[in-house]
Amino acid sequence: MDAETFKRLFLPYHRKLYRIAFRFLESEADAEDLLQDVYLQLWERRKDLSVIANAEAYCCTLVKNRCLDKLKSVRHHVLESISGREEAPEEFTPEERLEAKDELRCVEGLMERLPEPQQPVMQLRHINDCTMEEIEQVTGLNAVNIRVLLSRGRKNYGNNFKK
């Protein structure tokens, strides 16, 4: 696949892919970095991409999976949480930072114990505050499936997650 064909096939999805990455990561810089990595990965695999029937679905799934991998990293959560608070050290005491870290570890522990299909849906709804429609777009699930996964996730661990 040459550069022109690659651009014609994959660049039209850039805005959609960016929105997906931003919804998961809640950071413009992280979303842009992730997309750059995804496009690099696509370019390196360009010889194998001709067999893909639906380039848009493939790209969306690739971005979603890369975002989920990044979010699963405890280090990413802790660094992101702390960095936002360290920008204004006079507003947050060391005790408040420690409390925030503990809360974050608790939520991560709950999320990690959820079955795989419930994790991304709970993440999108209760941590990223996505609407049901946005969750449908990102996951490809229908509203009924999403409601069931959210309900089961909440039941698994009481109502530790806000509704």
N, C-alpha and C positions, 0 to 999 in steps of 0.2 A: 504494500500500500504506500503510495507516495504522499508527500506532505499536503498537497491540495485535496486529495481524497480524504485524508485524515481530518483536515480542517472542516471540510464540507459535512462529514459524518458526525463529528463529535463536538465541535465548537457551538453549534446551535443550542446545545443543552446546558451551556455554561451557567446561565442564570438560574435554571431549575436546580442544578447540582449545587450551586452556591447556597441557595435557600435551604436545601436539605442539610448541608454541612453547617450552616449558621444556626439552624434550629437545634441541631444536636449540640454543637460546641459553644454556642452563645458568645462567639468572639469572631470579629471580622478577620483578624490576623490569622487565627487558627483555621478558620474556614478557607481562607485564601491559600494558606500553606498546604492544607490537606488536598485542595483541588489541584494545586500545582503538582503534588506527589501523584495524584490519580492520573492526571494527564501525562506525566512522565511514564508512569506504569503502562498506560494505554499505548503510548508511542513505542515503548520498548517491546510491546507485544503486538505491534501492528500487523505482523505477518499472520498471526493467528486470529485476528479479529474479523476476517472476511467470512467466517463460518457463523458469526453471531447473527441471529435472525432479527432481534430487536435491540439496536444499539442504545436507545434511550433507557430501556428497562435494565440493560446490562450496566450502564453507567450509574444509574440511580442505586442499584443494588451494591455496586462497588463502593460508592461514596458512603452509603448507609453502613456497610460493614466496616469500612475504615473508621468511621466516626464511632461506632460501637466499640471497636478495639481500643480506640484512644480513650473513650470514656471509662472503659473497664480498668484502665490503669489507675491504681490508687494514687500513684505519684502525681498524675495529671490533676486529679481532684484536689489533692492537698495543696499542690503548688498554686493552682488557680484560686483556691479559696484564700490562701494566705496572701498571695500577691495583691489581691483586691483590697485586703485589709491593711497591708503594710504601706500602701500608698498614702494613708492618712494615719500615721502612728499615734498622733495626739488624740485621735478619736477612739481608739481601741487599746485597751490595756492588755498586758501580756496574759492576764487571766481570761479576758474575753476571747483572745486568739486561741488559747488552749481549749476553751469551751467549744469554740467553733470547730476546731480540729476533732474533738471528741464526738460532737454531733455528726460531723461528716463521716467519721469512721463507723458510727452506729448505722447511719443510712446506707453506707456502702455495704456493710455487713448484711443488712436486710436485703438489699438489692441482689447481692451475690447468692443468697440462699433461695431466691425465687427461681422457678423453672425458666429455662431459656426463652420460651415464647412470651413470658410475662415481663421479663427484664426490660426490653426496649420500650414496651408500651408504658410501663410504670415510669420509666425514666422520662419519656417524652411528656407524659401527662402531669406528673407530680414534681418533677425537678425542673423541666424546661417549660412548664405551663403551656404546652401546645393544646390547641383545640382538637376536638374529635376529627374534624375535617383535615387538619394538618397531619394528624397521626395516620389517617387513612392514606394520604398522599405519600407519606414517607415509608410506611410499612407495606402498603398494598393490601392491607386487611380491610374488611368492610366494618361498618359501625357496630354491628351485632357482635362480631368476633372481638373487637376492641373492648366493648363493654364487658363481655364475659371474662376476658383476660384481666381487666382492671378489677372486676369483682373478685375473681379468684386470688389475685395478688393481695388485695386488701384482707381477704379472709385468712390467707396464709399467715399473716402477721398482725392480726387485729386491725385496728384502724390507726396504725402508726403513720400512715400516709394521709394527708389531707384529702378531702373529697372535692 
